[in-house]
Amino acid sequence: MLNFPIPYQEELLYSTIARAGIRHGLTSPKQLLDEVFNSRTVIATLDLPNHISSILNWLPSEFNAEKLIYNHTLFPIYAPFIPEERRQKCMKWMLKKSQGAIHVALGVAASRIKTLRFIRYCPKCVTQQKLNYGEYFWCREWQIAGIETCSIHKTLALINTKISRTGVERHRFIAASPDSCPVILQSQKEIMSGWVGQQVQQLLMMPAEPSASFSQWTKYYQELARQFGFVRGNAQIEHQKIKEQILQVWPKNWLIKYGLTFNAHDNQSDWLCNLFRKHRKTFSYLEHIVVNQTLLGEDWKISDVIAAVRKYPEDRKSDQINVKNLTSLALSDDQHSWINLLRLHTPKKSRKISPALYARLYRNYRDWLLDINCQHAKDRSIGHKLKVDWEYRDREYLQALAELDNFFKANNKCARRSRAMYLKTLGNVSTIEKNMDKMPLTYQFLSEKVETVSQYQVRRLQNAYEDLRGLFEFPPRWRLLRNSGLSEERLTEYSRSYLEDLVSYEHEVQRRRK
């Protein structure tokens, strides 16, 4: 495609592709996909797009994959908080078709921080864009949950367009325009958006760097708790005191809005308690910001926190990278050459074939060389190749589970989304259960997507509330219980707490009206 637009500073890649369609007068979304990607099945993804290698074909040589990913997608707000191996894999997936794997691997699909429903914009900014560039475009910062105001115009609120991020036209790239972004009066928002915005801007500006391991994040938060006096005895962290501190800084309604409330009755599923325990999963940028803003005050920088985390020693046993499966965009030519040799020969024979290459790697990448040789030597000792490509099967199951999850979400009144329900609907239950250790993506998806009994009860209460709003402005408690099919005896503590908060909120609204 000739005359492909150059991305503006802080412009989403989604927006650049949409402008390409405008520039070439392509009204059919499938025609635009053909021109840009030579494929009609590409999904128009706003935050974490795929098939970036195709876009590089139309851009000047100064652009590379890393530059596009870190400067024109939302990948930088997730990258520092995932293990290095996963960061490298995600960047690789973004170059081609990932079948939704990247959203699962980054924790976006199962995050308590829900994706924004509509594309947003700042009226004052798009007006300035028109003056400076002669056209509108979508900025990265506008589409990040937790940011409700424009960083340039401070407390002025961002405005929702009517363009749904999960619309039925999944293949259409929609450009910003005067029709979709009318210049209207903006309201004022609270200061919390400014706190989040300052830290998110730093994340967006950070260069591509190796990310810290789970063990390093674990040590950082344990030390942070100790530094501020939230540790009792040698290692017992006083989570309740940290929660109280957070509630003094962040309004409860703001925490509820972004799913960051605390589970007073189940510490095992409480995000804050897990943040200060041994890290076994990724936490979102917003969870990190809330905790550090509370404890470190207004002058802290998330870039300084990330740099401090990297200085902690790694736990090699728990964080060792599986070098065999690592296909890093940052590997040197020598490293790639050695990997290609190991695909055909043992490490010993590869050394005899190319002694000079081995010498250079030993001198410059000794740890990497020893790790990958050890891994391949172990694989060769088995004596035969695996009959099943579990990595491929893992991706297949992941795609099928993602489609199931979308189906379940579309039917919000379905039965509890338990592990058994996912597997039973998917089929091949015994095969998946027996080989779950060989399918990490499938295991992670099921671990994060399974709906607890409490979550299922809350969903039933929410459905009942929406149904009754057509009959009652403030549905009474007993009707909520009856319509949801629940009873006082069957309610879990978490569900009971949610119901009490809902009823209390209604009473407060009624009191204010009087």
C-alpha positions in Angstrom: 0.0 0.0 0.0 1.6 3.2 -1.1 1.3 6.5 0.9 0.6 4.7 4.1 0.2 7.3 6.9 3.1 7.8 9.4 1.8 7.4 13.0 1.6 10.6 14.9 3.2 10.9 18.3 1.1 8.9 20.9 -1.3 7.8 18.1 -2.7 4.3 18.4 -1.8 1.9 15.5 -5.5 1.2 15.2 -6.0 4.9 14.4 -3.2 5.0 11.8 -4.7 2.0 9.9 -8.1 3.8 10.0 -6.5 6.9 8.5 -5.0 4.8 5.8 -8.5 3.8 4.8 -9.6 7.4 4.7 -6.5 8.4 2.7 -7.1 5.8 0.1 -10.9 6.3 -0.1 -11.6 2.7 1.0 -15.2 2.4 2.3 -15.2 -1.4 2.6 -13.5 -2.7 5.8 -12.6 -5.9 4.1 -10.9 -4.0 1.2 -8.8 -2.1 3.7 -7.8 -5.4 5.4 -6.8 -6.8 2.0 -4.7 -3.8 1.2 -2.9 -3.6 4.5 -2.7 -7.2 5.7 -3.4 -9.2 2.6 -6.0 -11.0 4.7 -9.7 -10.5 5.4 -9.8 -12.2 8.9 -7.8 -9.6 10.9 -9.7 -8.2 13.9 -9.6 -4.4 14.4 -8.0 -4.4 17.9 -7.6 -1.0 19.6 -5.2 -1.8 22.5 -3.0 -4.8 21.6 -3.1 -5.3 17.8 -1.6 -8.2 15.9 -0.1 -8.6 12.4 2.3 -5.7 13.1 4.9 -7.3 10.7 2.4 -6.6 7.8 2.2 -2.9 8.8 6.0 -2.6 8.9 6.0 -3.4 5.2 4.4 0.0 4.5 6.4 2.2 6.9 9.9 3.7 6.5 12.9 1.6 7.6 13.3 3.8 10.8 10.3 1.9 12.2 10.7 -1.5 13.7 8.5 -3.9 15.7 9.7 -2.7 19.1 9.1 1.0 18.2 5.5 0.4 17.0 4.7 -1.8 20.0 6.0 0.5 22.6 5.0 3.8 21.0 1.7 3.1 19.4 -0.1 0.4 21.4 -1.0 -0.1 25.1 1.6 -2.8 25.6 3.8 -0.6 27.8 1.3 -0.4 30.6 1.4 -4.2 31.0 5.0 -5.1 30.0 6.8 -4.1 33.3 4.5 -6.3 35.4 4.8 -9.6 33.5 7.8 -12.0 33.5 10.5 -11.4 30.9 9.8 -14.7 29.0 6.1 -13.8 28.7 7.0 -10.2 27.6 9.1 -11.6 24.8 6.4 -14.1 23.7 3.8 -11.4 23.7 5.9 -9.2 21.4 6.4 -12.1 19.1 2.6 -12.8 19.0 1.9 -9.1 18.2 3.9 -9.5 15.0 1.5 -12.1 13.6 -1.8 -13.8 14.4 -2.2 -14.6 18.1 -5.8 -15.8 18.3 -6.4 -13.8 21.5 -3.5 -15.3 23.3 -1.9 -12.0 24.1 -4.9 -10.7 26.0 -4.9 -13.8 28.1 -1.1 -13.8 28.7 -1.1 -10.2 29.8 -4.0 -10.8 32.2 -6.3 -8.4 30.3 -9.0 -11.0 29.6 -9.5 -12.0 33.2 -8.5 -8.6 34.8 -10.7 -7.0 37.4 -10.0 -3.8 35.6 -12.6 -4.0 32.8 -11.9 -2.8 29.3 -13.6 0.5 28.4 -16.8 -0.1 26.4 -16.4 2.9 24.1 -13.6 4.8 22.4 -13.0 8.1 24.1 -11.6 11.5 23.1 -10.9 15.0 24.4 -12.8 17.7 22.5 -10.1 20.4 23.1 -7.4 18.0 21.9 -9.1 17.0 18.7 -9.7 20.6 17.9 -6.0 21.3 18.3 -5.2 18.2 16.2 -7.3 19.6 13.4 -5.3 22.9 13.5 -1.9 21.2 13.7 -2.4 18.2 11.3 -5.6 18.8 9.4 -7.2 15.6 10.8 -8.3 13.8 14.0 -6.6 10.7 15.5 -7.1 8.5 18.5 -4.5 9.0 21.3 -3.3 6.1 23.5 -3.9 7.8 26.9 -7.6 8.4 26.2 -8.3 4.6 26.0 -6.8 3.5 29.3 -9.1 2.6 32.2 -8.5 4.7 35.3 -7.8 7.8 33.4 -10.9 10.0 33.2 -9.3 13.3 32.3 -7.0 14.7 29.6 -3.4 15.1 30.8 -3.1 18.3 28.8 -6.3 19.9 29.9 -6.0 18.6 33.4 -9.4 18.1 35.1 -11.5 18.2 32.0 -13.2 14.9 31.5 -12.7 12.6 28.5 -15.9 12.0 26.4 -17.3 8.7 25.3 -18.0 8.3 21.5 -20.7 6.1 20.3 -18.1 3.7 18.8 -18.1 0.4 20.8 -14.8 -1.3 21.3 -16.5 -4.7 21.1 -18.9 -3.9 18.3 -20.4 -6.3 15.8 -18.2 -4.9 13.1 -15.0 -6.6 14.4 -13.1 -6.0 11.1 -13.7 -2.2 10.7 -11.1 0.3 11.7 -13.0 3.5 12.5 -11.2 6.8 12.2 -11.7 9.8 14.5 -13.8 12.4 12.8 -15.9 15.5 13.5 -19.0 13.3 13.4 -17.8 10.8 16.0 -16.0 13.4 18.1 -18.3 16.4 18.4 -16.8 19.4 20.3 -18.9 19.6 23.4 -18.6 21.1 26.9 -16.4 18.9 29.2 -17.2 18.4 32.9 -14.7 18.5 35.8 -13.4 15.2 37.3 -11.8 14.3 40.6 -8.1 14.4 41.3 -7.7 10.6 41.3 -7.6 10.5 37.5 -4.6 12.9 37.6 -2.7 10.6 40.0 -3.3 7.6 37.6 -2.5 9.7 34.6 0.9 10.9 35.8 2.0 7.3 36.4 0.5 5.9 33.1 2.3 8.6 31.2 5.6 7.4 32.6 4.7 3.8 31.6 3.9 4.9 28.1 7.2 6.7 27.8 9.4 3.9 29.2 11.7 2.2 26.7 11.6 -1.5 26.0 13.5 -3.1 28.9 13.6 -6.5 30.4 10.9 -6.9 33.0 11.2 -8.0 36.6 10.4 -11.5 37.8 7.6 -12.5 40.1 10.1 -13.1 42.9 11.5 -9.6 42.5 8.0 -8.1 42.8 7.4 -10.3 45.8 10.5 -9.0 47.6 9.7 -5.4 46.7 6.2 -5.4 48.3 7.3 -7.3 51.4 10.0 -4.7 51.9 7.5 -1.9 51.2 5.2 -3.3 54.0 8.2 -3.6 56.4 9.3 -0.1 55.6 6.0 1.5 56.5 5.4 -0.6 59.6 2.8 -3.0 58.3 4.7 -6.2 59.3 4.0 -7.9 62.6 6.8 -10.2 64.0 9.1 -11.5 61.3 7.0 -11.7 58.2 3.2 -11.4 59.0 1.8 -8.6 56.9 -1.1 -6.6 58.4 -3.3 -6.4 55.4 -6.2 -4.8 57.2 -4.1 -1.8 58.1 -3.0 -1.3 54.5 -6.6 -1.5 53.4 -7.5 1.2 55.9 -4.7 3.4 54.6 -5.9 3.0 51.1 -9.4 3.9 52.0 -8.1 7.1 53.5 -6.6 8.1 50.2 -8.8 6.6 47.5 -12.6 7.1 47.7 -14.6 3.9 48.0 -16.9 4.7 45.1 -13.8 5.1 42.9 -12.4 1.7 44.0 -15.8 0.1 43.4 -15.9 1.6 39.9 -12.7 -0.1 38.9 -13.3 -3.4 40.7 -10.7 -2.7 43.4 -12.8 -3.3 46.4 -11.5 -5.6 49.2 -12.9 -9.0 50.1 -13.2 -8.8 53.8 -14.4 -12.5 54.1 -12.0 -14.2 51.8 -8.4 -13.2 51.9 -7.4 -15.9 49.4 -9.2 -14.0 46.6 -8.5 -10.5 47.8 -6.2 -8.7 45.3 -4.5 -6.6 48.0 -3.6 -9.5 50.2 -2.3 -11.4 47.2 -0.2 -8.4 46.1 1.8 -8.6 49.4 2.1 -12.4 49.3 4.3 -14.5 47.0 3.4 -13.4 43.4 2.1 -16.2 41.2 0.2 -14.1 38.7 0.3 -10.7 37.1 -1.2 -7.6 38.8 -2.6 -4.7 36.7 -1.0 -1.3 36.5 -3.9 0.2 38.4 -3.4 -2.1 41.4 0.3 -1.2 41.5 -0.6 2.5 41.3 -3.2 2.5 44.0 -0.9 0.8 46.5 2.2 2.8 45.8 0.3 6.1 45.6 -1.1 5.4 49.1 2.2 4.5 50.7 4.7 6.6 48.9 2.7 9.8 48.6 2.3 12.2 45.7 5.9 12.6 44.7 6.6 9.0 43.7 7.3 7.8 40.2 6.4 4.4 38.9 9.5 4.3 36.7 11.6 4.6 40.0 9.6 1.7 41.5 10.2 -0.5 38.5 13.9 0.3 38.5 14.0 -0.5 42.3 12.3 -3.8 41.7 14.8 -4.9 39.1 17.6 -4.4 41.7 16.3 -7.2 43.9 18.0 -10.5 43.4 16.1 -13.1 41.4 15.0 -16.4 42.7 16.4 -18.6 40.0 14.4 -21.7 41.0 11.0 -20.0 40.8 11.8 -17.6 38.0 14.0 -19.5 35.7 13.2 -18.9 32.0 12.5 -21.8 29.8 15.1 -20.8 27.2 14.1 -23.5 24.8 10.8 -21.8 24.1 12.1 -18.3 24.3 12.1 -16.6 20.9 13.2 -13.1 21.8 13.1 -10.1 19.6 16.2 -8.9 21.4 18.4 -12.0 20.6 21.6 -11.4 18.6 22.3 -12.9 15.2 24.8 -15.3 16.9 22.1 -16.5 19.4 19.6 -17.1 16.6 22.3 -19.1 14.7 23.0 -21.2 17.7 19.3 -21.9 18.2 19.0 -23.0 14.6 22.0 -25.4 15.1 20.4 -26.9 18.2 17.3 -27.7 16.3 19.3 -30.2 14.2 22.1 -31.3 16.5 23.1 -31.8 20.1 25.0 -29.0 21.8 28.3 -31.1 21.6 28.0 -31.6 17.9 26.9 -28.0 17.3 30.1 -26.9 19.0 32.2 -29.0 16.7 30.4 -27.7 13.7 30.8 -24.0 14.6 33.6 -23.6 17.2 34.0 -19.8 16.5 30.3 -19.2 17.0 30.4 -21.1 20.3 33.5 -19.1 21.5 31.7 -15.8 20.8 28.6 -16.9 22.6 30.6 -18.2 25.6 32.4 -14.9 25.8 29.4 -12.6 25.4 26.3 -14.6 26.6 27.7 -17.3 28.8 24.7 -17.7 31.1 22.3 -17.9 28.2 24.5 -20.4 26.4 24.8 -22.7 29.4 21.1 -22.6 30.1 20.0 -23.3 26.5 22.6 -26.1 26.1 21.4 -27.7 29.3 17.8 -27.6 28.2 18.5 -29.1 24.8 20.8 -31.8 26.2 17.9 -32.9 28.5 15.5 -33.0 25.5 17.9 -35.2 23.5 18.3 -37.7 26.3 14.6 -38.7 25.9 15.5 -40.5 22.7 12.5 -39.6 20.7 10.4 -36.6 19.7 7.1 -36.0 21.4 4.2 -37.3 19.3 1.9 -34.5 20.3 2.6 -30.8 19.7 1.3 -29.6 23.1 2.1 -26.0 22.4 -0.1 -26.0 19.3 -2.8 -27.9 21.1 -2.6 -25.4 24.0 -3.2 -22.6 21.5 -6.1 -24.5 20.0 -7.8 -25.1 23.3 -7.1 -21.5 24.3 -8.9 -20.2 21.2 -11.8 -22.5 21.8 -12.0 -21.4 25.5 -11.9 -17.8 24.5 -14.8 -18.3 22.1 -16.7 -20.1 24.9 -16.0 -17.3 27.3 -17.4 -14.7 24.8 -20.5 -16.9 24.4 -21.0 -17.1 28.2 -20.6 -13.3 28.5 -23.2 -12.7 25.8 -25.6 -14.8 27.9 -25.2 -13.2 31.3 -27.9 -15.4 32.8 -26.1 -18.7 32.1 -25.2 -21.2 34.8 -22.1 -20.8 36.9 -19.0 -20.6 34.8 -17.1 -23.2 36.7 -14.0 -25.1 35.6 -16.2 -28.2 35.0 -18.6 -26.2 32.8 -15.8 -24.9 30.6 -14.2 -28.3 30.2 -17.5 -30.2 29.7 -18.6 -27.7 27.0 -15.2 -27.9 25.3 -15.1 -31.7 25.3 -12.0 -34.0 25.7 -12.2 -33.5 29.5 -9.9 -36.3 30.5 -7.3 -35.4 27.9 -7.1 -31.8 29.1 -7.1 -32.7 32.8 -4.4 -35.3 32.5 -2.1 -33.0 30.4 -2.8 -29.7 32.0 0.9 -29.3 33.0 1.8 -29.3 29.3 -0.7 -26.5 28.4 0.2 -23.4 30.5 -2.1 -21.0 28.5 -5.1 -23.3 29.0 -4.3 -23.7 32.7 -3.9 -19.9 33.2 -7.2 -19.2 31.4 -9.1 -21.7 33.5 -7.4 -20.4 36.7 -8.4 -16.8 36.0 -11.8 -17.3 34.3 -13.5 -19.7 36.7 -16.4 -18.1 38.5 -16.5 -18.6 42.3 -19.8 -19.3 44.1 -19.7 -15.7 45.4 -19.1 -14.2 42.0 -22.0 -16.3 40.6 -24.3 -15.1 43.3 -23.4 -11.5 42.7 -24.0 -11.9 39.0 -27.5 -13.3 39.8 -28.2 -10.4 42.1 -27.1 -8.0 39.3 -29.4 -9.6 36.8 -32.3 -9.5 39.2 -31.6 -5.8 39.9 -31.6 -5.0 36.2 -34.8 -6.9 35.6 -36.6 -5.2 38.5 -35.5 -1.7 37.6 -38.3 -1.8 35.0 -40.9 -2.2 37.8 -39.3 -0.5 40.7 -37.0 2.5 40.9 -35.5 1.0 44.0 -36.1 -2.8 44.1 -36.7 -4.1 47.6 -34.3 -6.6 49.1 -36.7 -9.4 49.3 -37.6 -9.1 45.6 -33.9 -9.1 44.7 -33.4 -12.4 46.6 -36.5 -14.0 45.1 -35.8 -13.0 41.5 -32.2 -14.2 41.8 -33.3 -17.5 43.2 -31.2 -17.0 46.4 -32.0 -17.1 50.1 -30.5 -15.7 53.2 -29.2 -19.2 54.2 -27.4 -19.7 50.8 -25.8 -16.3 50.5 -22.0 -16.3 51.0 -20.5 -13.6 53.1 -19.1 -11.8 50.1 -22.5 -11.9 48.3 -24.3 -10.7 51.5 -21.9 -7.8 51.7 -22.5 -6.8 48.1 -26.3 -7.0 48.6 -26.0 -4.8 51.7 -23.9 -2.2 49.9 -26.5 -2.2 47.1 -29.4 -1.6 49.4 -27.5 1.0 51.4 -26.7 2.9 48.3 -30.4 3.0 47.3 -31.4 4.2 50.8 -28.8 6.9 50.5 -30.1 8.1 47.2 -33.6 8.2 48.5 -32.5 10.1 51.6 -30.7 12.8 49.5 -33.8 13.3 47.3 -35.9 14.0 50.4 
